[in-house]
Amino acid sequence: MDCMMYDNNGLATYTMSKALEAYEEGYAVYIAHPLDEDPDDRLFSAEEIIKSDGHLFIIKEEVLADEQTKN
């Protein structure tokens, strides 16, 4: 995937368009919290990703289709 940015720990973050693309491919998408004060928040729908535009996103792992619908 392109549109990556890296923090000081080498963690890749992505823009909303890449987060949507990854979500549609079955990957788990999270909002990044770069200061490590809070855990990263998992997003469970394209609507949640779109509403979070302006944040950076982390794409962590591929998940099964039935896990994508959990809230």
trRosetta pair geometry for C-beta under 8 A, 3 or more apart (Angstrom, degrees):
i j d omega theta_ij theta_ji phi_ij phi_ji
1 4 6.6 110 101 -54 90 101
1 14 6.6 -20 135 -107 137 134
1 18 5.5 103 -179 -159 124 122
1 21 7.5 156 -126 90 116 128
1 22 6.8 -14 -90 -70 152 110
1 59 7.2 61 21 40 163 155
2 18 7.3 -144 74 -95 52 133
3 14 5.7 73 104 -148 99 77
3 15 4.8 -70 164 13 134 109
3 17 7.1 89 13 68 176 100
3 18 4.7 -166 68 -35 129 138
4 12 4.6 -39 -152 -154 117 106
4 13 7.0 123 -157 60 62 40
4 14 6.2 -36 -99 -86 58 74
5 12 7.3 127 63 -156 38 54
5 13 5.0 -32 64 63 91 94
5 14 7.7 175 19 -77 80 28
5 56 6.6 -82 55 -133 125 138
6 10 5.7 -16 -165 -139 120 35
6 11 6.6 143 -149 64 66 40
6 12 5.9 -33 -91 -93 76 54
6 13 7.5 166 -88 15 26 80
7 10 7.4 -59 68 9 63 17
7 11 5.1 -1 35 50 104 96
7 13 7.0 62 -29 -13 95 118
7 34 5.7 175 -101 -140 147 109
11 32 7.6 145 129 -133 129 127
11 58 7.0 -32 171 -112 111 117
12 58 7.4 120 87 -130 64 71
12 59 7.7 -40 100 41 109 87
13 32 5.0 -37 -116 -34 123 159
13 34 7.9 -40 -58 -78 151 106
13 56 3.8 25 166 164 134 124
13 57 6.3 133 -166 61 77 36
13 58 6.0 -51 -109 -76 70 67
14 18 3.9 -107 -180 88 124 127
14 19 5.4 155 98 -55 115 77
14 22 7.2 93 79 -9 167 137
14 56 6.9 129 53 -170 32 76
14 57 4.8 -46 67 71 86 93
14 58 7.4 141 17 -93 90 20
14 59 6.0 21 6 -16 140 108
15 18 5.3 90 56 15 73 100
15 19 7.0 -131 102 -7 36 92
15 56 7.4 -49 -87 -124 39 65
15 57 7.3 -5 106 23 6 104
16 19 5.4 -56 -144 37 33 114
16 20 6.3 35 158 -20 67 103
16 49 6.2 138 -152 159 85 92
16 50 6.9 89 -173 -109 128 43
16 52 7.2 169 -106 88 106 78
16 53 4.6 -8 -71 -111 158 79
16 54 7.9 25 -45 -7 125 37
16 55 7.9 92 -71 58 92 68
16 57 6.8 114 -91 -17 43 130
17 20 5.9 -51 -150 34 30 111
17 21 6.5 32 151 -19 62 106
18 21 5.4 -50 -146 37 36 115
18 22 6.2 36 155 -18 67 105
18 57 7.3 -175 83 65 89 123
18 59 7.5 -95 136 -35 98 136
19 22 5.8 -55 -147 39 30 109
19 23 6.2 34 153 -22 64 106
19 29 4.8 99 -166 -148 95 135
19 43 7.7 45 168 54 126 144
19 49 5.2 -173 119 -152 118 125
19 57 3.7 22 -85 82 132 170
19 59 6.7 -164 -115 -66 64 100
20 23 5.6 -53 -146 34 31 113
20 24 6.4 29 156 -17 64 107
20 46 5.9 59 -135 -138 94 93
20 49 5.4 160 -79 117 76 148
20 50 7.3 50 -84 -64 122 79
21 24 5.9 -59 -152 37 28 110
21 25 6.5 20 151 -13 63 110
22 25 5.6 -62 -150 41 34 109
22 27 4.0 -50 168 54 95 133
22 29 5.9 131 91 -77 113 107
22 59 4.4 -71 175 -120 167 137
23 26 7.9 92 179 -34 29 10
23 27 6.4 -85 -80 64 32 76
23 29 4.8 -46 -73 -14 99 136
23 43 7.4 -56 -98 97 135 108
23 46 6.1 164 105 -85 143 72
23 49 6.0 -125 -22 -43 156 153
23 68 7.7 119 -170 -141 82 120
24 46 7.3 38 -65 -84 89 117
25 62 7.8 -71 125 -118 90 97
26 62 5.4 36 113 -156 102 86
26 63 6.2 -153 169 58 79 62
26 64 7.8 -13 -166 -131 115 10
26 65 6.6 -60 -120 -79 108 67
26 68 7.1 -97 -134 -60 59 132
27 59 5.0 21 144 -165 141 103
27 60 7.3 154 177 52 95 51
27 61 6.8 172 -149 95 77 24
27 62 5.4 -56 -96 -96 66 55
27 63 7.0 103 -149 9 22 83
28 42 6.3 -41 -175 -137 104 107
28 59 7.2 139 77 -157 54 53
28 60 4.9 -36 80 54 109 100
28 61 5.4 15 24 55 115 70
28 62 7.6 -176 -5 -112 79 9
28 63 5.0 81 -52 -25 95 125
28 67 7.8 -43 -83 120 104 122
29 42 7.4 112 80 -155 47 60
29 43 5.0 -39 94 54 97 107
29 49 6.1 8 114 -93 150 119
29 57 5.6 -10 -169 -175 98 125
29 58 7.4 149 -158 77 49 49
29 59 5.8 -21 -102 -100 70 71
29 60 7.9 -179 -90 10 22 82
30 40 3.9 51 158 149 136 118
30 41 6.0 149 -160 74 80 38
30 42 5.2 -44 -97 -92 85 49
30 43 6.7 171 -104 1 28 82
30 57 6.6 145 75 -161 44 70
30 58 4.5 -19 64 60 101 99
30 59 7.9 -176 23 -77 76 26
30 60 6.3 42 -2 -23 119 117
31 40 6.3 179 74 -165 51 75
31 41 4.6 2 40 55 105 99
31 43 6.6 92 -31 -42 85 110
31 52 5.4 -120 -89 -165 119 145
31 55 4.9 -8 -147 141 102 153
31 56 7.7 106 -162 76 59 47
31 57 6.3 -52 -104 -105 41 66
31 58 7.7 20 107 15 6 86
32 40 6.0 -24 -112 -118 37 109
32 55 6.8 170 42 165 75 98
32 56 4.5 -28 37 91 129 94
32 57 6.3 -167 -17 -112 93 11
32 58 5.0 113 -76 -32 91 99
33 36 6.8 134 112 -77 95 21
33 37 6.4 -110 161 50 122 72
33 38 4.6 -114 -156 68 169 87
33 39 7.0 99 32 109 139 12
33 40 5.7 -156 13 -88 92 56
33 41 7.5 87 -35 -9 111 83
34 56 7.4 46 -48 52 112 130
38 41 7.7 2 132 -44 118 92
40 58 5.7 -37 -151 35 155 137
43 48 4.1 -177 -157 110 100 124
43 49 5.2 116 140 -67 154 73
43 52 6.6 -103 -90 0 142 148
43 57 7.9 -50 12 -131 135 115
44 48 6.2 65 46 12 56 151
44 68 6.5 143 -158 178 74 52
44 69 6.9 90 177 -143 113 16
44 70 6.2 -125 -125 75 138 57
44 71 5.7 -147 61 -95 165 60
45 48 4.7 104 58 2 80 98
45 49 7.2 -142 99 -2 48 85
46 49 5.5 -54 -153 36 38 114
46 50 6.2 38 151 -20 69 105
47 50 5.7 -54 -146 37 31 110
47 51 6.3 30 155 -17 65 107
48 51 5.8 -56 -145 39 30 110
48 52 6.3 23 155 -16 63 113
49 52 5.8 -67 -152 40 29 108
49 53 7.9 65 146 -57 58 69
49 57 7.2 21 -140 -97 98 147
50 53 6.1 -9 -171 -35 43 105
52 55 4.9 -47 166 30 94 125
52 57 7.5 101 112 -78 129 103
63 67 4.4 -101 166 77 121 132
63 68 6.3 146 96 -60 121 78
64 67 5.0 93 62 1 79 105
64 68 7.8 -135 98 -16 47 84
65 68 5.9 -46 -163 13 41 118
66 69 6.5 -56 -165 28 43 107
67 70 5.8 -29 -165 -4 52 118
